[in-house]
Amino acid sequence: MSMNNTELEALCKRAKAASYRLLSLSSEEKNNVLIKAAELLVSEAKDIIKANEKDIENAHAKGMSDALTDRLRLDEKRIEAMAEGLRQVAGLPDPLNEDEELYERPNGLKIYKVRVPLGVIGIIYESRPNVTADAFALTFKAGNAVILKGGSDAINSNSAICDILKKALSECGTEPSAVELIRSTDRETTKAFMQMREYVDVLIPRGSGRLIKSVLENSRIPVIETGAGNCHIYLDEKADEDTAVSVTVNAKTQRLGTCNTAESLVVHRAVLDTVFPKVAAALREKGVTLYEDEEALKAFPDAEPATDEDFYTEYLDLKMSVKTVSDVDEAISHINSHSTHHSEAIITADEAVAEKFLRDVDSACVYHNVSTRFTDGFEFGFGAEIGISTQKLHARGPMGLKALTSCKYRIKGNGQVRG
Amino acid sequence: MSMNNTELEALCKRAKAASYRLLSLSSEEKNNVLIKAAELLVSEAKDIIKANEKDIENAHAKGMSDALTDRLRLDEKRIEAMAEGLRQVAGLPDPLNEDEELYERPNGLKIYKVRVPLGVIGIIYESRPNVTADAFALTFKAGNAVILKGGSDAINSNSAICDILKKALSECGTEPSAVELIRSTDRETTKAFMQMREYVDVLIPRGSGRLIKSVLENSRIPVIETGAGNCHIYLDEKADEDTAVSVTVNAKTQRLGTCNTAESLVVHRAVLDTVFPKVAAALREKGVTLYEDEEALKAFPDAEPATDEDFYTEYLDLKMSVKTVSDVDEAISHINSHSTHHSEAIITADEAVAEKFLRDVDSACVYHNVSTRFTDGFEFGFGAEIGISTQKLHARGPMGLKALTSCKYRIKGNGQVRG
């Protein structure tokens, strides 16, 4: 399906108008919508599965791999998991009720800083259709309207889910335009969408590095950069061997395809012949191929030589680069110039060196003697997560509900004028 | 002077490297630099004035208006004011020491959320050379390196000021590259600068609406949109006449050229023949020309007819548009679709109507019975201000030192891995 610019603008306008009307909703009204949507997802699961079957057929016809087709597939269990996600978000505290501040000025002005929704949030994502329900739940709970642009592979599933979300909104007497799905699958529509700064307050891309790069390059709407993780583990001079082995193996192999998976090992020269070979052997045992610089190759030769590009690569695979350094300063400098500023860890028993590393590594999450795999909204106790921000503006690291809000000032007086 | 891309990239790299080294500075060390810079500005005022004279000569040769030439001019008094600005920023609390949070997780992880600098901030601004010192003071106090791109009219003055700031940094044993000035005056360099996302964390344009629009359109670096203010005053059905007159006259005429100056009057039909003519007459007395819709013209005919464009115009002049509405909902909807989301005010004695207006008007600062002229970091008690954000991402309204920071997570453990 294609969509012309007038239709697209009308859709964005509807979402904007809805976002204004959402301002008057109470927490209870919002939670009722989420609970109703969960009910309807389960009671109308058959319609979703029917729509999903079309997507699966199209995927087979296109020769999509089994792994990707599996990510696309919905069954009753997966739909129940989506519904449970909605119920959980309903149970979280309302971020709009948090941290109001009052400044009273000598001239009698009362300045209230209050938390407000961002307004309209655009989410551009790839194949998993469960994002449709998840993204709606989080953005709506924070008081926003959301415009979804999912991958073309999941268009039928996404449409069916979006129809159910709209039905839940209507049945609760709320704006069905609080969720809009761009049902056009051509790239021109996506590009046109990214120009709608007048109606869309922020754009969050969720998916591959290529998707995120394309959004950053084409969007005129402010973007929150998420996701890509070229994460490092630094084995310091004073690294404890057992910690080094268990943390590195966990960070690299516990789940290969996630953004907080470690991709590069940085080794202090002093442990190149002691701790490093133990870590390398444990990684080899798990099937990891190491891409090593010259010095590391001498210390542990069961590996491939690293190219410069390896040190910039997020493998998402059984592969890890290895770089030798002469001290923590060189480690920090190597990480700052090669990482995607997501998550990095130091393994050391030296508190002073650890403090330096935690301070000077320019990433959202920096760990001391802990696996990078913990960078996650649930693990941090935030209750939910719309993504991991790798930029410094607005939100950094795991983004919970508060990252989907802004603030404003309400000022009360009795005729004050400026002299 | 022109600058090729290699030179520009080298400059950005120097600033990035400096920003990492600034992470180890104490508050005292930063304040010492600011105080030293204030000293040097005063003791080397003659050099600045000599450079400024070149700019003034060039301005005369170009036929610049007297008003603009005056904005460009520096004398000992203005230089002392710049120095005083630096001393004041030295006296403000360090934003990096604020609001650290600790989350302790059941698995023993200690997650510290700490405030950190943004890194490298780019500031693109127009003619006033005092911005060079002001922007350095604020960004540096928050721990950032800054890259300045001033207007070509002030290039000699800006260069002289930047040299002094660098000297202050050097004399205090700090990185002179904590401040860099792009001394090239051609537009291609500015465009190339806006692509340097790898080195620059955020770009803040300060100046005319045209400048800001151009930055928004061309930047690949995240931008904080500041400044433009098409601000509204709404005279409600229950507006008190004296408050209506004094607040509107103050908001429109107290200082014409500022972004928080009111540009549009929205009038409830019920007060079109009562309160409105009094307000209009008081504005006429101050020399304001009103651009009115048809109904308002009947009620107060000493005016011009408004075009649709008038309602989108930030006049920065003795002009004000007037729109008639039938209730507060229409007023809110008119404001939300025409304003730049900066500052708006309602004049009413009706608390319930005021609450609705304060909640539903989608602007950074919304006032009840107060002049919009108070939107200002100093008036809000923030001690300093880098600009007024009119976007919702990262910062909104007057931006103090905290708006020039980000956060990061430092996580300490003892070998935790994810299961």
Interface residues (C-beta under 8 A of the other chain):
Chain A: Y20 L23 S24 Y103 R105 L109 I111 L118 G119 R197 D201 V202 L216 E217 R220 P222 V223 I224 D240 D242 T243 S246 V247 V249 N250 A251 Q254 S333 N336 A354 L358 R359 D360 D362 S363 A364 C365 V366 Y367 H368 N369 V370 S371 R373 F374 T375 E379 F380 G381 Q391 K392 L393 H394 R396 G397 S406 C407 K408 Y409 R410 I411 K412 G413 N414 G415 Q416 V417 R418
Chain B: Y20 L23 S24 Y103 R105 L109 I111 L118 G119 R197 D201 V202 L216 E217 R220 P222 V223 I224 D240 D242 T243 S246 V247 V249 N250 A251 Q254 N336 A354 L358 R359 D360 D362 S363 A364 C365 V366 Y367 H368 N369 V370 S371 R373 F374 E379 F380 G381 Q391 K392 L393 H394 R396 G397 S406 C407 K408 Y409 R410 I411 K412 G413 N414 G415 Q416 V417 R418
